[in-house]
């Protein structure tokens, strides 16, 4: 690789990682003009075009990335998301399945990056189910996400919220406590834990959680609001 091409590629990746997609596009397109052999460049361009709403260009770039490297799992997942947005649900499903197969390592486990991406996809489906008034189906999808990435505190907290909404308070509390073990500073989990305690009639425990949130994050409006609503906290 010549020095000019290397510089263009490095600058493109730098802007891409900063999610400055217009900046990334300017450099990555110059890379493609000089060389059409980099699957990762086409993958990044696919994400950039998708974000800019240029779906046809995004599809072409991601498909090119997979033509260059059929085992490129990240590109396959990005293409599956794009197909889904385009309403090509069968194609999205096929690509998703191939991504799962290609991402298997010798131990039978998923690559951590891929597991995280798929976990987030399950969580997004769960969010949609919950928003549509089907929290039970949402809970199933959240569990699938947690099985893949058990330390994702944000997904575990969303699972706990769905469990709370369906009256499964003890399970909700257990998941929130685990979320705080994995990520002690994650205040949304602690705020929700206080809400669950309050709903279970455990006022001292609820107050303690909200006060701890405010001690670490004085501007947390939700914790402050809940404390004002509890007479025992004044």
Secondary structure, DSSP 4 states (H G I P E B T S, - for coil): --HHHHHHHHHHHHHHHTT-HHHHHHHHHHHHHH-S--HHHHHHHHHHHHHTT-HHHHHHHHHHHHHH-TT-HHHHHHHHHHHHHTT-HHHHHHHHHHHHHHTB-TTSPBPHHHHHHHHHHHHHHHHHHHHTT-HHHHHHHHHHHHHH-TT-HHHHHHHHHHHHHTT-HHHHHHHHHHHHHH-TT-HHHHHHHHHHHHHTT-HHHHHHHHHHHHHH-TT-HHHHHHHHH-GGG-
